[in-house]
Amino acid sequence: MLNFLSMSWMRGSGSLLDNVKLGGRPPFEAIYIYLLAAFAGYIFADLSILAYRPGMLPSEAPPAQMRPTSQPRIVTKMDYESIVDRNILNSDGKIPLSLASEGKGEAPIEGPATLSQLPLKLEGTIVHSNVKRSVASINLRNRNETVALFTDEEIEGIAKITKIERRKVTFRNLANNRLEYIEIPKDIKINFGVTAPKTASAGEVEKRGEFDFSIKRSDLAKYTSNLSDILNQARMVPNIVPGSGGRVDGFRFVAIDPGSIFEKLGFKPMDVIKSVNGEMVNSPTRAMEFYNALKSANNIELGVERNGRDENFNYNVTE
């Protein structure tokens, strides 16, 4: 059997070689044309890529890519809770109170008072032995209005008075909590404490009777516009009723400069002004209120005590 197969193979092989030698077609001839076409296509594609490759390359560098940035973390109060809880700055373990609690503004700024730039003008002061009863007449320049104020009272919500002195008022500026002051400037000339008496010129006050006078409105306005000058022409003190526990009943002239407006108005030392137009003058505040009211009055009636007797001084204001 094996001999038969081997013989058959030999015969088959011999016939294949014989066919090639005799000019016959080689085996797989039908697929050669496809292999040749594939090879030619590969060569053509490679050459095409080489020809168009320079034009396909980018002419500019690609844009740089932005790296994503993380948002900064917002620090909150919780981040400091551990420090506050430890309280490393206080050995007693207690957290001190803040200098200014919420809603109460900043702590007062202490130090010497400075000249104020607020629209305020000091017109005069009446200093009482009890500092709480001292009163100041202050002109509000923005409203052209004059008000009488005690110590610890506020000035139109912009300042609070802390001290009233002769010719000077100290207060706390509520905007910055600083101490400031306004004052009545002193004369440039210094006469070693002696001031020349200021006299009223003839015709300013006309005396029509013992207690009856006439004064021009322009002259009245001139004198009432400068309280400091008026106060320098005379000295007055509260008239305390004996045994009353300090009750004030008017203001007494202690001294009057010769030739001053007070002398022209008929006053003498030791006279006591007790009422103005029927209203009692029993406090520095009332005195300041009447002083401001006199600027626009047409007729002024003063109740004056002289030598133990009550007299009425009448002043007619003419145009």
TAWOGI-V197082 format. One record per residue. N is the residue number from 0. RES is the residue in one letter. PSI is psi in whole degrees, -180 to 180 (999 if undefined). OMEGA is omega in whole degrees, -180 to 180 (* if undefined). NEAR is the number of other ideal C-beta (glycine too) atoms within 10 Angstrom. Layout:
n=<N:N>
res=<RES:RES>
psi=<PSI:PSI>
omega=<OMEGA:OMEGA>
near=<NEAR:NEAR>
//
This chain:
n=<0:1:2:3:4:5:6:7:8:9:10:11:12:13:14:15:16:17:18:19:20:21:22:23:24:25:26:27:28:29:30:31:32:33:34:35:36:37:38:39:40:41:42:43:44:45:46:47:48:49:50:51:52:53:54:55:56:57:58:59:60:61:62:63:64:65:66:67:68:69:70:71:72:73:74:75:76:77:78:79:80:81:82:83:84:85:86:87:88:89:90:91:92:93:94:95:96:97:98:99:100:101:102:103:104:105:106:107:108:109:110:111:112:113:114:115:116:117:118:119:120:121:122:123:124:125:126:127:128:129:130:131:132:133:134:135:136:137:138:139:140:141:142:143:144:145:146:147:148:149:150:151:152:153:154:155:156:157:158:159:160:161:162:163:164:165:166:167:168:169:170:171:172:173:174:175:176:177:178:179:180:181:182:183:184:185:186:187:188:189:190:191:192:193:194:195:196:197:198:199:200:201:202:203:204:205:206:207:208:209:210:211:212:213:214:215:216:217:218:219:220:221:222:223:224:225:226:227:228:229:230:231:232:233:234:235:236:237:238:239:240:241:242:243:244:245:246:247:248:249:250:251:252:253:254:255:256:257:258:259:260:261:262:263:264:265:266:267:268:269:270:271:272:273:274:275:276:277:278:279:280:281:282:283:284:285:286:287:288:289:290:291:292:293:294:295:296:297:298:299:300:301:302:303:304:305:306:307:308:309:310:311:312:313:314:315:316:317:318>
res=<M:L:N:F:L:S:M:S:W:M:R:G:S:G:S:L:L:D:N:V:K:L:G:G:R:P:P:F:E:A:I:Y:I:Y:L:L:A:A:F:A:G:Y:I:F:A:D:L:S:I:L:A:Y:R:P:G:M:L:P:S:E:A:P:P:A:Q:M:R:P:T:S:Q:P:R:I:V:T:K:M:D:Y:E:S:I:V:D:R:N:I:L:N:S:D:G:K:I:P:L:S:L:A:S:E:G:K:G:E:A:P:I:E:G:P:A:T:L:S:Q:L:P:L:K:L:E:G:T:I:V:H:S:N:V:K:R:S:V:A:S:I:N:L:R:N:R:N:E:T:V:A:L:F:T:D:E:E:I:E:G:I:A:K:I:T:K:I:E:R:R:K:V:T:F:R:N:L:A:N:N:R:L:E:Y:I:E:I:P:K:D:I:K:I:N:F:G:V:T:A:P:K:T:A:S:A:G:E:V:E:K:R:G:E:F:D:F:S:I:K:R:S:D:L:A:K:Y:T:S:N:L:S:D:I:L:N:Q:A:R:M:V:P:N:I:V:P:G:S:G:G:R:V:D:G:F:R:F:V:A:I:D:P:G:S:I:F:E:K:L:G:F:K:P:M:D:V:I:K:S:V:N:G:E:M:V:N:S:P:T:R:A:M:E:F:Y:N:A:L:K:S:A:N:N:I:E:L:G:V:E:R:N:G:R:D:E:N:F:N:Y:N:V:T:E>
psi=<-47:-38:-35:-44:-43:-35:-39:-41:-41:-39:-40:-42:-40:-34:-33:-47:-37:-39:-40:-42:-31:6:21:169:139:162:156:21:-26:-23:-5:-39:-34:-38:-39:-41:-39:-41:-43:-40:-38:-45:-41:-41:-39:-43:-38:-42:-41:-34:-41:-3:-42:-36:-18:-16:144:142:-19:155:146:147:145:137:130:125:133:127:141:141:137:139:132:125:130:172:-28:-28:-21:3:-37:-37:-43:-42:-38:-36:58:-13:-14:119:-24:-4:14:139:121:156:148:154:-32:112:157:133:-5:6:-175:159:147:141:112:166:175:142:144:157:128:147:8:154:63:143:126:122:-26:163:151:111:124:155:-31:110:-27:-18:1:147:147:141:115:131:126:103:-34:-22:-3:50:141:132:153:128:146:173:142:1:153:148:95:32:9:-18:158:123:132:-24:136:122:172:120:10:141:128:139:168:122:116:-14:-36:1:22:153:130:169:157:152:165:113:141:158:148:-41:134:124:32:44:-5:120:140:136:138:120:154:131:160:140:-13:-42:126:123:117:-8:-179:-41:26:125:162:137:141:147:-36:-37:-38:-43:-35:-41:-39:-12:-14:88:-34:-38:-39:-44:-26:-14:-9:163:127:150:154:139:102:128:123:138:12:0:25:15:132:131:76:-175:135:137:121:-37:145:128:136:136:3:171:-31:-39:-39:-30:1:9:152:156:142:-2:146:119:114:-25:156:119:41:-5:133:140:93:14:157:-34:-43:-36:-42:-39:-44:-37:-44:-33:-27:-20:-27:9:150:-28:134:129:119:132:116:135:122:121:39:-1:146:126:155:121:123:134:118:125:118:155:999>
omega=<178:179:-179:-180:-179:180:179:-180:179:180:179:-179:-180:-179:179:179:-180:-180:180:-178:-177:178:178:-179:179:179:180:-179:-174:-177:-179:-178:179:177:180:-180:178:180:179:179:179:180:-178:179:-180:179:179:179:179:-178:-176:-175:179:180:-179:-179:179:-180:-180:179:179:179:-180:-179:179:178:180:179:180:178:179:-178:180:-179:-180:-180:-179:-179:-178:-178:-178:179:180:-179:-179:177:-173:-177:-179:-178:-179:177:180:178:-177:177:179:-179:180:178:-176:178:-178:178:-178:178:-179:179:-177:-179:-180:179:179:180:-174:175:178:-178:-178:178:179:-180:179:179:170:-175:-180:177:172:-173:-180:-177:174:-175:-180:175:-174:178:176:-172:-178:179:-178:-179:-180:-179:176:-173:174:171:-180:175:-179:177:176:177:-180:-179:178:-176:178:-177:177:179:176:179:-177:175:177:-180:177:177:-175:180:-178:178:180:176:178:-180:169:-177:174:-176:177:179:180:180:179:-179:178:175:180:180:179:-179:178:-175:176:-178:-178:177:180:179:179:-180:-178:179:-178:-180:-178:-175:176:-179:179:-179:180:178:177:179:-179:-178:-179:180:-179:-177:-178:178:179:-178:179:-177:180:178:-179:177:176:178:-177:179:-179:177:-178:-179:177:180:-178:177:180:180:-173:173:176:180:178:179:177:179:-179:179:179:178:178:179:173:-178:176:177:-179:172:-180:174:-174:-179:176:-178:176:-180:-178:175:-175:178:177:180:179:179:178:179:179:178:180:-179:-177:-176:-177:-177:175:179:-178:178:-179:172:-173:174:180:179:177:180:178:179:176:178:-179:180:178:-178:-179:180:*>
near=<5:6:7:8:9:10:10:10:10:10:9:9:10:10:10:12:9:10:13:11:8:7:6:11:9:9:9:8:8:8:8:10:9:9:10:10:10:10:10:10:10:10:10:10:10:10:10:10:10:9:9:9:9:7:7:7:6:6:5:5:6:6:6:6:6:6:5:5:6:5:5:6:7:6:8:8:7:7:10:10:10:8:10:10:9:10:13:8:8:10:7:7:7:8:11:9:7:9:9:12:9:6:5:9:11:9:11:12:11:8:8:6:18:11:8:20:9:17:12:19:13:21:22:22:24:23:15:18:10:9:13:9:18:21:23:27:24:24:18:16:11:10:10:7:11:19:17:22:22:17:20:12:15:13:20:16:7:16:23:15:20:15:16:24:14:13:16:15:27:18:29:18:19:15:10:9:14:16:18:19:17:22:16:19:8:9:10:5:7:8:8:4:5:6:11:10:12:14:15:19:8:8:9:17:20:14:12:10:8:9:16:14:18:13:21:15:14:10:18:20:13:14:20:18:12:13:20:17:16:18:17:17:21:17:13:20:13:21:18:15:12:5:6:9:6:10:12:19:17:23:21:18:19:11:11:21:17:8:14:19:22:20:19:19:19:20:20:12:13:13:22:20:20:18:20:21:13:8:12:13:23:18:18:23:17:18:22:23:19:19:19:17:14:18:13:11:16:10:9:19:14:23:19:20:18:15:8:6:7:11:14:12:19:14:20:13:17:12:6>
//
